[in-house]
Amino acid sequence: MKIKQFEYGPLSHYSYAIISDGEMAVIDPQRNPKLYYNYAKTHKAKITMVLETHPHADFVSSHVQIHKENGATIYHSKKLEANYPFTAFDDGDSITLGQITLKAILTPGHSPDSISIVAVEGDETFVFTGDTLFVGDVGRPDLREDSGKDERRELAEAMYHTMQKKYNDVPDDAIVYPAHGAGSLCGKSMGDAHSSTFGEERKNNWAFKKQSKEKFVETLLESLPFVPSYFPFNVTINKLGAATLETAIASVPFIPKSTALGLVVDMRDEETFKKGHLKGSINIQAVSDDAQFETWLGAIVRPKEEFTLVIDGKEHVDKLLNRVAKIGYEKQLIQVITIAEEDQTVIKQLNFKDFKKNPDTYTIVDVRNTSEVEEGKIFDKALSHPLHELRHTVDSIPTDKPIVVHCAGGYRSAAGSSIIAKYLDARVFDLGDNVKDFK
């Protein structure tokens, strides 16, 4: 048995390939299936099945594309109301991949249709736990499209039952392979490790500890991170089945030095953006391969809201289109453009010495998440406007003083300051990484 873990850093997403006797299964694939095709080709294997642990909220899966292009059978719970051909895979069901037996365990809690996939060959056991069990944590119960208080509590109670009962027959030496790691918004406090064992999780994971259902539910529902607006949208796409990636992104035109249409998102680095950008642009940086561009694009721009993407060069078109498509936003992307020098607006630099000496002469806006602010303010008089809510709350920010925006390190404050500058007639400055001087 060969197992390959594929990591996509910006979303802290893990997907998997399993090979036995020339047959390959893909589990929880990301939007672009080429990496799985290349892996199959390298190992002279045929992709015969693709398994989904649940309909994902934070990314668009390529399960339907893999099915169409390879004839692979899609397996997941019958509880997932899918709009494409699939084979039900639930408690008591098993399938064979070469010498490997794959068994399903229905493990609701993150979603009502979550399964864990147990792979057994000889005395080796591997469990692909999706968003149910993470290293050090379990999945959130509040990411479904119709998730109200009652639904969240019902799923939290289901998670309690899952952790108390559903994994009892899994041996301690079984390897835990989750769908996400630290940094993902699908959990609260995941560990940094890419995998674990059930023995380690039973020893160290809070969700395996003996506790009352009430205590478990209270802990799971406490201080949940925000839900980006695109999450329910992606659940729907994954239930319907996404279009083939190449076809989807081919319809988006690249027009150098064009006029912007719709909302304007500028992916360039903050320094370049400040030196010159289209007036009213929102700076969501995607220069680094590790930047959380997808998360913040989907948190700031609403599903189905049309936008133009400003990039820094033609050579980056394909890469950026792939990143937009990872969250299913390619259909609302009107065009990809570069901009002419004569069209650019410049942002003035903050007089940092004056700000440091006279902070009360500025309105300070903190765009960190609520949970971060609750752990401690950086500036006592700062106004809290979490970045994912800022477009809705910006009108309440006073404009009688210059505005200085900060986050924890500079990435979010670049986006936040550009949003405020777009919607308010005010002098707006980004504190950027100078925030470290105040920690």
C-alpha positions, 0 to 999 in steps of 0.5 A, spaced: 500 500 500 502 506 498 499 513 501 501 520 499 498 526 502 498 532 498 498 539 502 495 545 500 498 550 505 493 557 504 487 552 506 491 547 510 488 542 506 490 535 506 488 530 500 490 523 499 492 518 494 492 510 496 495 505 491 494 498 491 496 493 485 495 498 480 489 501 482 488 508 486 483 511 490 483 519 491 480 522 498 477 529 498 481 532 492 482 539 491 479 543 485 485 541 480 486 534 479 492 534 475 497 532 481 493 526 482 493 524 475 501 525 475 502 521 481 498 515 478 502 516 472 508 516 476 506 509 479 503 506 473 496 506 477 489 507 474 484 512 478 478 507 480 475 511 485 474 518 489 472 518 496 469 524 499 468 524 507 463 530 506 461 536 502 467 541 503 465 548 505 472 551 505 474 549 498 471 546 491 472 538 490 474 535 483 471 529 485 466 529 479 471 531 474 475 525 476 469 521 475 468 524 468 475 524 466 477 517 469 471 513 470 472 513 477 466 511 482 464 516 487 463 514 494 460 518 500 454 517 505 447 516 502 446 522 507 449 527 502 444 529 497 448 529 491 446 531 484 451 526 480 452 519 480 455 516 486 455 509 490 453 510 497 458 508 502 456 508 510 456 504 516 457 497 514 459 498 507 466 496 505 470 496 498 476 493 495 482 497 492 487 492 490 489 488 496 486 494 501 479 493 504 476 500 505 471 501 510 466 506 512 464 509 519 458 514 519 461 519 523 457 525 524 458 532 528 462 536 523 456 535 518 450 530 518 453 526 512 461 525 515 464 519 514 471 516 516 474 511 511 478 506 514 483 502 510 486 496 512 491 491 509 494 486 513 496 489 520 496 496 518 490 501 519 489 508 516 483 512 518 482 518 513 477 522 518 475 528 514 473 534 518 471 529 524 477 528 527 483 533 527 490 532 530 488 535 537 481 537 535 474 535 532 471 539 526 466 545 527 459 544 527 456 550 524 459 550 517 452 548 514 448 552 509 442 552 514 446 552 521 442 555 526 443 555 534 439 548 534 442 545 528 449 547 531 447 544 538 444 538 534 451 536 530 455 538 537 451 532 540 452 528 534 460 529 535 459 527 542 456 520 540 461 520 534 467 521 539 464 516 545 462 510 540 464 510 533 471 509 533 471 504 539 473 499 534 479 502 531 486 500 534 491 505 538 496 504 532 491 506 527 494 512 523 489 518 523 489 522 516 485 528 517 483 533 511 485 539 515 491 542 519 493 548 523 490 554 520 484 551 517 477 555 519 474 548 519 476 547 527 478 551 533 485 549 535 488 543 531 495 541 532 501 542 527 502 535 525 500 532 519 498 526 522 497 522 528 495 515 531 489 514 535 493 512 541 496 519 541 489 522 540 485 518 545 491 520 550 491 528 548 485 530 544 480 534 549 474 530 545 476 523 547 476 525 554 471 522 559 466 528 560 458 529 560 455 531 553 453 538 556 460 539 557 463 537 551 457 541 547 459 547 551 466 546 549 465 545 542 460 551 541 465 556 545 468 561 541 468 559 534 471 562 529 468 566 524 465 563 518 467 566 511 461 568 507 463 563 501 463 556 506 455 555 505 456 557 497 462 551 497 457 546 500 452 547 495 457 547 489 460 540 492 453 537 492 452 539 485 459 537 482 463 543 480 465 544 472 471 541 469 477 546 472 480 548 465 473 549 462 471 554 468 477 558 468 478 558 460 472 563 460 475 568 464 478 573 459 485 577 461 485 584 458 492 588 459 491 595 462 483 594 461 478 598 465 475 595 471 468 592 472 465 591 478 468 590 485 476 591 484 480 586 487 488 587 487 492 581 489 499 585 488 503 586 495 501 591 499 508 596 498 506 595 490 499 597 491 500 603 496 505 606 490 499 605 485 492 602 484 486 603 481 481 608 486 477 603 490 481 597 489 481 592 495 488 589 496 487 582 498 494 579 497 496 573 493 504 574 492 506 569 496 504 561 495 502 561 503 498 567 503 491 566 505 488 569 499 482 564 498 480 565 505 480 572 505 477 573 498 471 568 500 470 572 506 470 579 503 467 578 496 460 575 497 458 569 493 456 571 486 458 578 487 462 580 480 469 583 481 475 584 477 482 581 479 488 586 478 494 582 477 502 584 477 503 580 470 501 576 464 505 570 467 501 569 473 494 569 470 493 561 470 496 561 477 491 566 480 485 563 476 487 557 479 487 560 486 480 563 485 477 557 482 479 553 488 473 557 492 468 557 486 469 564 484 471 563 477 464 564 475 463 571 478 470 573 476 469 578 470 476 579 468 483 579 470 487 585 468 493 589 469 493 597 470 496 603 466 500 608 470 496 614 469 490 610 472 493 609 479 492 612 485 497 613 491 497 612 498 500 616 503 505 613 508 503 614 515 508 619 519 509 613 524 513 617 529 507 622 530 503 616 531 507 613 536 507 619 540 500 622 539 496 616 538 490 619 541 490 624 535 488 618 530 482 613 530 485 606 530 481 600 527 483 593 529 481 588 524 483 582 527 478 577 529 473 578 535 477 572 538 483 575 538 481 582 540 478 578 546 485 575 548 487 582 549 487 589 545 493 592 542 491 599 543 486 600 548 482 605 544 482 601 538 475 600 535 474 593 533 471 591 526 473 584 524 476 584 517 470 579 514 465 584 517 468 591 515 464 592 508 458 592 512 460 596 518 465 601 515 460 606 515 460 607 523 467 609 523 468 616 525 472 620 520 473 626 524 481 624 525 486 620 520 484 613 521 490 608 522 488 600 521 492 594 524 491 587 525 496 582 528 502 582 522 500 586 516 496 582 511 489 583 514 490 591 515 493 592 508 486 589 506 482 593 511 485 600 510 483 599 502 476 597 504 476 603 509 479 608 503 474 605 498 468 607 502 469 613 507 472 620 505 477 620 510 485 619 511 486 612 511 493 609 513 495 602 514 500 600 520 502 594 517 508 590 520 509 596 525 504 593 529 510 589 532 512 595 536 506 595 540 506 588 542 
